Amino acid sequence: MDIICWLNYPLHHWNGIFRSLANVWSGKVTIIFEKNKDYIHKGLNFHYPCLGNANSIFLEQANDLFTKAKEIITANPNAIHIYFGFQPRNKFFQVCISPLMKITNNPKLVILSERPRQYTYFMGIARELNYRLNTWRYRSKISAVLALGNLGVTAFHRFGFDKTKIFPMSYCVDQQDFTLQQQVKTNAIRFIHLVGLQEHYCKGLDIIFKAFSLLKDLNWSCDILGFDQTDQLTEQLQVNGIEKKIRLLGKCKNTEVFEHVQRNDILLLPSRHDGWGVALAEGIFCGLGAIASNNVGSKDLIEGFQCGQIVKAGDVKSLADSIRFCIENRDVVEQWKSNAIKHRHHLTPPIIADYLKQILEYVFINNYQGERPVPPWELNYF
């Protein structure tokens, strides 16, 4: 049984999974990309890891996306089709999934998706109703949902998917492009926050500034990576009286992120909302403890690996109390870091790919019979 993966663009968070899956799956694994780069990453000189034994096709190179996609589906009607995202109004969804529905009455379709972003009250209700409607339209055609984190599982079940068909999933951390280094201990507890180019509010950067402003007299330092030093940010630091303890490192290549992360003790991700939050996994893989909000999908890793604390989303005091705890309890922080190092191999492509293989076999070969696959980051896995 072959596998066809439909992805918007190549990125190391999932490339490594399918590269490793191609090494262990008995059939052929082919990845269909809509385009070469996402618009956010075009100016960042992103390096994409190789796909190994997995085949790759870029639809943007075809004269007609719909015709090329239909040709691929027509040639592979009995393959397992894995599609990233659940947005039926999206053009790429229509290019891939609509022909699949028409060509075969019983498609082997798997949705791999983060939960949707949260919006204001009325917009949130509209989005919720839209997802419920689309669930009703497509759920009979979807064999399984790979939801990012248990928050994703809860969301897709709320939309109307059968919970037995929903499996918690994770992105991977691909070690191909960096080398793990031994940390040098310092007197101050070192924190780091990774923020996307357009996500500083969603990721809670302002919450971090306000929390540290309550702790300005304690012994700490904090690096902010991924967001340029603007006049606005400099002013915020000065207003909060923390400009001497927070360094704005700006943007860097994705292959340089880990070099910066490994110099610290605790990764901060107090997001107001995060579908998954891959920065948390990257921090844990680098041997850091973690503080994340309860609205971050990858908080499951903190619970599973026992390597940090979970705080209330949007709550400055909750974050400040957790940061203070780290500063005053260095021995606990070192234990978190030790636990992260102990369990980080569970985030690598071979482990995540093996878990995905177990899910696909459970769904399409065993027909949901037998022992249900257990995520490699859950407590009862160890």
C-alpha positions as CSV (number, residue, x, y, z in Angstrom):
1,M,0.0,0.0,0.0
2,D,1.6,3.3,-1.1
3,I,1.3,6.6,0.7
4,I,0.7,10.0,-0.9
5,C,1.4,13.0,1.3
6,W,-0.1,16.4,0.3
7,L,1.8,19.3,2.0
8,N,1.7,23.0,1.3
9,Y,5.5,23.4,1.3
10,P,8.6,21.6,2.6
11,L,9.7,22.3,6.2
12,H,11.9,20.3,8.5
13,H,9.1,19.9,11.1
14,W,7.4,17.3,9.0
15,N,10.0,16.5,6.2
16,G,11.9,14.3,8.7
17,I,8.9,12.3,9.6
18,F,8.1,11.3,6.0
19,R,11.7,10.7,5.2
20,S,11.9,8.2,8.0
21,L,8.5,6.8,7.2
22,A,9.8,6.0,3.7
23,N,12.5,3.9,5.3
24,V,10.1,1.6,7.3
25,W,6.9,1.5,5.2
26,S,6.6,-1.4,2.8
27,G,5.1,0.7,0.0
28,K,6.2,3.8,-1.8
29,V,6.0,7.2,-0.1
30,T,5.5,10.2,-2.3
31,I,5.2,13.8,-1.1
32,I,3.3,16.3,-3.2
33,F,4.1,19.9,-2.4
34,E,2.0,22.8,-3.5
35,K,4.9,25.2,-3.6
36,N,8.6,25.5,-2.7
37,K,8.3,28.0,0.1
38,D,5.8,29.6,2.4
39,Y,5.6,33.4,2.0
40,I,6.7,33.9,5.6
41,H,9.9,32.0,5.0
42,K,10.9,33.4,1.6
43,G,13.3,36.0,3.0
44,L,14.8,33.8,5.7
45,N,17.1,31.6,3.6
46,F,15.4,28.5,5.1
47,H,17.3,25.2,4.5
48,Y,15.1,22.2,3.9
49,P,16.4,18.8,4.9
50,C,16.6,16.0,2.3
51,L,13.7,13.6,1.8
52,G,15.8,10.5,1.5
53,N,13.9,7.6,-0.1
54,A,10.6,9.6,-0.3
55,N,9.7,10.9,-3.7
56,S,8.8,14.5,-4.2
57,I,6.7,16.4,-6.7
58,F,6.1,20.2,-6.7
59,L,2.7,21.1,-8.2
60,E,3.7,24.8,-8.8
61,Q,6.0,23.5,-11.6
62,A,2.9,22.1,-13.4
63,N,1.0,24.2,-16.0
64,D,-2.3,23.2,-14.4
65,L,-2.4,22.2,-10.7
66,F,-5.9,20.6,-10.9
67,T,-4.9,18.4,-13.9
68,K,-1.6,17.3,-12.4
69,A,-3.2,16.5,-9.0
70,K,-6.0,14.5,-10.7
71,E,-3.4,12.5,-12.7
72,I,-1.6,11.6,-9.5
73,I,-4.9,10.6,-7.7
74,T,-6.1,8.7,-10.7
75,A,-2.9,6.7,-10.8
76,N,-3.1,6.0,-7.0
77,P,-6.7,5.6,-6.0
78,N,-5.9,2.8,-3.5
79,A,-3.0,4.6,-1.8
80,I,-3.3,6.2,1.7
81,H,-3.6,10.0,1.1
82,I,-2.3,12.2,4.0
83,Y,-3.4,15.8,3.7
84,F,-2.0,18.6,6.0
85,G,-4.8,20.9,7.3
86,F,-8.6,20.8,7.4
87,Q,-9.7,23.9,5.5
88,P,-12.1,22.8,2.7
89,R,-12.4,26.3,1.3
90,N,-8.6,26.4,0.7
91,K,-7.5,26.1,-2.9
92,F,-5.0,23.3,-2.3
93,F,-7.7,21.3,-0.5
94,Q,-9.9,21.6,-3.5
95,V,-7.0,20.7,-5.8
96,C,-6.3,17.5,-3.9
97,I,-9.3,16.3,-1.9
98,S,-12.2,17.0,-4.2
99,P,-10.8,14.8,-7.1
100,L,-10.1,12.1,-4.5
101,M,-13.7,12.1,-3.4
102,K,-14.9,11.8,-7.0
103,I,-12.5,9.2,-8.2
104,T,-13.1,6.7,-5.3
105,N,-16.1,6.1,-3.1
106,N,-14.0,4.8,-0.2
107,P,-10.8,6.9,-0.1
108,K,-8.1,6.1,2.4
109,L,-7.9,9.7,3.6
110,V,-6.0,10.9,6.7
111,I,-6.1,14.6,7.9
112,L,-3.0,15.8,9.7
113,S,-3.8,19.2,11.3
114,E,-3.3,21.7,14.0
115,R,-6.4,23.0,15.7
116,P,-7.7,26.2,14.2
117,R,-6.7,29.6,15.7
118,Q,-9.1,31.1,18.3
119,Y,-10.8,34.4,17.4
120,T,-12.9,37.0,19.1
121,Y,-16.4,36.0,20.3
122,F,-18.5,36.4,17.2
123,M,-15.8,35.4,14.8
124,G,-15.1,32.4,17.0
125,I,-18.7,31.2,16.8
126,A,-18.7,31.6,13.1
127,R,-15.5,29.6,12.8
128,E,-16.8,26.9,15.1
129,L,-20.0,26.5,13.0
130,N,-18.0,26.4,9.8
131,Y,-15.8,23.6,11.2
132,R,-18.8,21.7,12.4
133,L,-20.4,22.0,9.0
134,N,-17.3,20.8,7.2
135,T,-16.9,17.9,9.6
136,W,-20.5,16.8,8.8
137,R,-19.7,17.0,5.1
138,Y,-16.4,15.2,5.1
139,R,-16.2,12.9,8.2
140,S,-17.6,9.8,6.4
141,K,-14.8,10.1,3.8
142,I,-12.0,10.7,6.4
143,S,-10.5,7.5,7.8
144,A,-8.4,9.2,10.6
145,V,-7.4,12.5,12.0
146,L,-3.9,13.2,13.2
147,A,-4.4,16.1,15.5
148,L,-1.5,18.1,16.8
149,G,-1.5,17.5,20.6
150,N,-4.4,16.6,22.9
151,L,-5.8,20.1,22.6
152,G,-6.1,19.3,18.9
153,V,-7.8,16.0,19.7
154,T,-10.3,17.8,21.9
155,A,-11.0,20.4,19.2
156,F,-11.6,17.9,16.4
157,H,-13.9,15.8,18.6
158,R,-15.8,18.9,19.5
159,F,-16.3,19.6,15.8
160,G,-17.9,16.3,15.4
161,F,-15.3,13.7,14.5
162,D,-15.5,10.3,16.1
163,K,-12.9,10.3,18.9
164,T,-11.8,6.8,18.1
165,K,-10.6,8.1,14.8
166,I,-8.5,10.9,16.2
167,F,-4.9,10.3,17.2
168,P,-2.6,12.9,19.0
169,M,0.3,13.7,16.7
170,S,3.5,15.8,17.0
171,Y,5.9,17.4,14.6
172,C,9.5,16.1,14.8
173,V,12.8,17.8,15.6
174,D,15.2,16.9,12.8
175,Q,18.8,16.8,14.0
176,Q,20.4,16.8,10.6
177,D,21.2,20.4,10.6
178,F,22.8,21.0,14.0
179,T,25.1,19.6,16.6
180,L,24.2,19.2,20.3
181,Q,26.6,21.0,22.5
182,Q,27.3,20.8,26.2
183,Q,25.9,23.7,28.2
184,V,28.0,26.0,30.3
185,K,26.4,26.8,33.7
186,T,26.2,30.4,34.8
187,N,24.9,32.1,38.0
188,A,21.9,33.7,36.3
189,I,19.1,31.5,35.1
190,R,18.9,32.0,31.3
191,F,15.6,32.2,29.5
192,I,14.9,32.3,25.7
193,H,11.8,33.0,23.7
194,L,11.4,32.2,20.0
195,V,8.9,34.4,18.2
196,G,7.6,34.2,14.7
197,L,7.9,37.3,12.4
198,Q,4.2,38.1,12.6
199,E,3.2,36.3,15.8
200,H,4.6,38.4,18.7
201,Y,1.2,39.0,20.2
202,C,-0.1,35.5,19.7
203,K,3.2,34.1,21.2
204,G,2.8,36.4,24.3
205,L,6.0,38.5,23.9
206,D,4.3,41.4,25.8
207,I,3.4,39.0,28.6
208,I,7.0,38.0,28.9
209,F,8.1,41.7,29.2
210,K,5.4,42.4,31.8
211,A,6.3,39.3,33.8
212,F,10.0,40.1,33.9
213,S,9.3,43.7,34.9
214,L,7.9,42.2,38.2
215,L,11.3,40.4,38.7
216,K,13.8,43.0,37.6
217,D,15.8,42.8,40.8
218,L,16.4,39.0,40.6
219,N,19.3,37.2,38.8
220,W,18.2,36.3,35.3
221,S,18.8,37.0,31.6
222,C,16.5,36.5,28.6
223,D,17.1,36.3,24.8
224,I,14.4,37.0,22.3
225,L,15.1,35.3,19.0
226,G,13.3,35.8,15.7
227,F,11.9,39.4,16.0
228,D,14.0,42.4,15.0
229,Q,14.9,45.1,17.5
230,T,12.4,47.9,16.6
231,D,11.9,51.2,18.3
232,Q,8.6,49.9,19.6
233,L,10.2,46.9,21.3
234,T,13.1,49.0,22.7
235,E,10.5,51.4,24.2
236,Q,8.6,48.5,25.8
237,L,11.8,47.2,27.4
238,Q,12.6,50.7,28.7
239,V,9.1,51.3,30.1
240,N,9.3,47.9,31.9
241,G,12.8,48.7,33.2
242,I,14.3,45.5,31.7
243,E,16.4,46.8,28.8
244,K,19.7,45.7,30.4
245,K,18.6,42.1,30.9
246,I,16.8,41.2,27.7
247,R,18.7,40.8,24.5
248,L,16.9,41.1,21.1
249,L,18.8,38.8,18.9
250,G,16.8,39.4,15.7
251,K,16.2,36.9,12.9
252,C,18.5,34.0,12.0
253,K,18.5,31.0,9.6
254,N,16.6,28.0,10.9
255,T,19.9,26.1,11.0
256,E,21.2,28.6,13.5
257,V,18.3,28.5,15.9
258,F,19.6,25.6,17.9
259,E,23.0,27.2,18.5
260,H,21.2,30.1,20.3
261,V,18.8,27.9,22.2
262,Q,21.4,25.6,23.7
263,R,23.0,28.5,25.6
264,N,20.0,28.8,27.9
265,D,18.2,27.0,30.7
266,I,14.5,27.6,30.1
267,L,12.4,28.1,27.0
268,L,9.4,30.4,27.4
269,L,6.2,29.9,25.3
270,P,3.4,31.7,27.1
271,S,1.2,31.8,24.0
272,R,-2.3,33.1,24.0
273,H,-2.9,30.4,21.4
274,D,-0.6,27.9,19.7
275,G,-1.8,25.1,17.4
276,W,1.3,23.0,18.3
277,G,4.3,25.3,19.3
278,V,7.3,23.6,17.7
279,A,9.7,25.9,19.5
280,L,8.9,24.1,22.8
281,A,9.9,20.8,21.3
282,E,13.1,22.3,19.9
283,G,13.9,23.7,23.3
284,I,13.3,20.4,25.0
285,F,15.4,18.6,22.4
286,C,18.3,21.1,23.2
287,G,18.1,20.0,26.8
288,L,16.2,23.0,28.2
289,G,13.4,23.1,30.7
290,A,10.2,24.8,29.6
291,I,7.4,27.1,30.7
292,A,4.4,27.1,28.4
293,S,0.8,28.2,28.6
294,N,-2.1,25.8,28.9
295,N,-3.1,26.9,25.4
296,V,0.0,25.5,23.7
297,G,-0.6,22.1,22.0
298,S,3.0,20.9,22.7
299,K,2.4,21.3,26.5
300,D,1.8,17.5,26.3
301,L,5.6,17.2,26.1
302,I,6.1,19.0,29.4
303,E,3.6,16.7,31.1
304,G,5.0,13.6,29.5
305,F,8.7,14.3,30.0
306,Q,8.2,16.1,33.4
307,C,10.5,18.9,32.2
308,G,8.8,22.2,33.1
309,Q,5.7,24.0,34.2
310,I,2.4,25.0,32.5
311,V,0.9,28.4,33.2
312,K,-2.4,30.1,32.5
313,A,-2.6,31.7,29.0
314,G,-2.5,35.5,29.1
315,D,-1.8,35.6,32.8
316,V,1.2,37.8,33.7
317,K,1.3,36.8,37.3
318,S,1.1,33.1,36.5
319,L,4.1,33.5,34.2
320,A,6.0,35.7,36.7
321,D,5.4,33.2,39.5
322,S,6.8,30.4,37.4
323,I,9.8,32.4,36.3
324,R,10.5,33.3,40.0
325,F,10.2,29.6,40.9
326,C,12.9,28.7,38.4
327,I,15.2,31.5,39.6
328,E,14.8,30.4,43.3
329,N,15.0,26.6,42.6
330,R,18.0,25.9,40.4
331,D,18.0,22.3,41.4
332,V,14.5,21.7,40.0
333,V,15.5,23.5,36.8
334,E,18.5,21.1,36.5
335,Q,16.2,18.1,37.0
336,W,13.9,19.4,34.2
337,K,16.9,19.7,31.9
338,S,18.0,16.2,32.8
339,N,14.6,14.9,32.0
340,A,14.5,16.7,28.7
341,I,17.8,15.2,27.7
342,K,16.6,11.7,28.9
343,H,13.5,11.8,26.7
344,R,14.4,14.0,23.7
345,H,15.0,11.1,21.4
346,H,11.2,10.6,21.4
347,L,10.9,13.7,19.3
348,T,13.2,12.5,16.5
349,P,12.0,11.6,13.0
350,P,12.5,7.8,13.4
351,I,10.4,7.7,16.6
352,I,7.6,9.9,15.3
353,A,7.6,8.0,12.0
354,D,7.3,4.7,13.7
355,Y,4.3,6.0,15.7
356,L,2.7,7.2,12.5
357,K,3.4,3.8,10.9
358,Q,1.6,2.1,13.9
359,I,-1.4,4.4,13.4
360,L,-1.6,3.7,9.6
361,E,-1.4,-0.1,10.2
362,Y,-4.0,0.1,13.0
363,V,-6.4,2.0,10.8
364,F,-5.9,0.5,7.3
365,I,-4.6,-3.0,8.0
366,N,-6.1,-4.0,11.4
367,N,-9.3,-1.9,10.8
368,Y,-9.2,-0.4,14.3
369,Q,-8.8,-3.8,16.0
370,G,-6.2,-4.7,18.6
371,E,-4.0,-2.4,20.7
372,R,-4.3,1.3,20.0
373,P,-1.0,3.1,19.3
374,V,0.3,5.2,22.2
375,P,2.1,8.5,21.5
376,P,5.8,8.3,22.4
377,W,5.6,11.4,24.7
378,E,2.8,10.2,26.9
379,L,3.5,9.1,30.5
380,N,2.1,5.6,30.1
381,Y,4.5,5.1,27.1
382,F,7.6,4.8,29.3
